Amino acid sequence: MDMIVTLLPLILMFGLMYLFLIRPQQKRQKKVMEMQNSLSKGDKIVTIGGLHGIIDALDEGQVVIKCGDGSRLTYDRNAVREVVEKDSAM
C-alpha cells in the first residue's frame, strides 16, 4: 500500500504532462500533416521562411511555388506553414 501511495504523485505527474503537453502537440502535428497533404494547385500559401506565393505544381514530396515576380521555386511540402487562401476553382 505504501508503494502505491509513493508512486501516485509520479503517475499523476506523467498523466498531467500527457494531457497538457504531449496530446495537444500530437493534435497540432496531425492538423499540419492534413493541411500539407491537402495542398492543391492554385492555393495561396506561406512557407516557414515567410515566402508568399501560389502553388504552381505538386509532386509527391515537393511543391513548386510561383512568386510575385513570376519566378518558380521548388520547396519541400514540409516547408509550407499555412494556406492563406484555397483555390476557389475547385
C-alpha positions as CSV (number, residue, x, y, z in Angstrom):
1,M,0.0,0.0,0.0
2,D,2.9,2.4,0.8
3,M,4.4,1.7,-2.6
4,I,1.2,2.8,-4.4
5,V,1.0,6.0,-2.3
6,T,4.6,6.7,-3.0
7,L,4.2,6.2,-6.8
8,L,0.8,8.0,-7.1
9,P,2.3,11.6,-7.4
10,L,4.7,10.4,-10.1
11,I,1.9,8.6,-12.0
12,L,-0.3,11.7,-11.7
13,M,2.5,13.9,-12.9
14,F,3.0,11.8,-16.1
15,G,-0.7,11.8,-16.7
16,L,-1.0,15.6,-16.4
17,M,2.1,16.0,-18.6
18,Y,0.5,13.8,-21.3
19,L,-2.8,15.8,-21.1
20,F,-1.3,19.3,-21.2
21,L,1.9,18.8,-23.3
22,I,2.0,15.6,-25.4
23,R,-1.6,15.3,-26.6
24,P,-2.0,18.9,-27.8
25,Q,1.3,18.7,-29.7
26,Q,0.1,15.5,-31.4
27,K,-3.2,17.2,-32.4
28,R,-1.3,20.2,-33.9
29,Q,1.1,17.9,-35.8
30,K,-1.8,15.9,-37.2
31,K,-3.5,19.1,-38.3
32,V,-0.3,20.4,-40.1
33,M,0.1,17.0,-41.8
34,E,-3.5,17.1,-43.1
35,M,-3.0,20.7,-44.4
36,Q,0.2,19.7,-46.2
37,N,-1.4,16.6,-47.7
38,S,-4.4,18.6,-49.0
39,L,-2.4,21.2,-50.9
40,S,-3.6,21.8,-54.4
41,K,-2.6,23.8,-57.4
42,G,-3.6,27.5,-57.2
43,D,-3.6,27.6,-53.3
44,K,-2.0,30.8,-51.9
45,I,0.5,29.7,-49.2
46,V,3.2,31.0,-46.8
47,T,6.3,28.9,-46.2
48,I,8.2,28.6,-42.9
49,G,10.7,31.1,-44.3
50,G,8.0,33.7,-44.9
51,L,7.8,33.3,-48.7
52,H,4.3,34.1,-50.0
53,G,3.3,32.5,-53.3
54,I,0.9,30.4,-55.3
55,I,1.3,26.7,-55.8
56,D,2.1,26.1,-59.5
57,A,2.8,22.3,-59.4
58,L,2.8,19.5,-56.9
59,D,4.9,16.4,-56.6
60,E,4.9,13.7,-54.0
61,G,7.3,15.4,-51.7
62,Q,7.8,18.8,-53.3
63,V,5.8,21.8,-54.3
64,V,6.6,24.4,-57.0
65,I,5.7,27.9,-55.8
66,K,5.1,30.8,-58.2
67,C,6.3,34.1,-56.6
68,G,5.2,37.6,-57.3
69,D,7.9,38.3,-59.9
70,G,7.0,35.2,-61.9
71,S,9.8,33.1,-60.7
72,R,9.2,29.5,-59.7
73,L,10.8,28.0,-56.6
74,T,10.8,24.4,-55.5
75,Y,10.3,23.6,-51.8
76,D,9.6,20.5,-49.8
77,R,6.0,20.1,-48.8
78,N,7.1,20.3,-45.2
79,A,8.2,23.9,-45.7
80,V,4.6,25.0,-46.2
81,R,3.5,26.7,-42.9
82,E,-0.1,27.7,-43.8
83,V,-2.6,28.0,-46.6
84,V,-3.8,31.6,-46.9
85,E,-6.5,31.0,-49.5
86,K,-7.7,27.8,-51.1
87,D,-8.1,27.8,-54.8
88,S,-11.8,28.7,-55.5
89,A,-11.8,26.9,-58.9
90,M,-12.2,23.5,-57.2
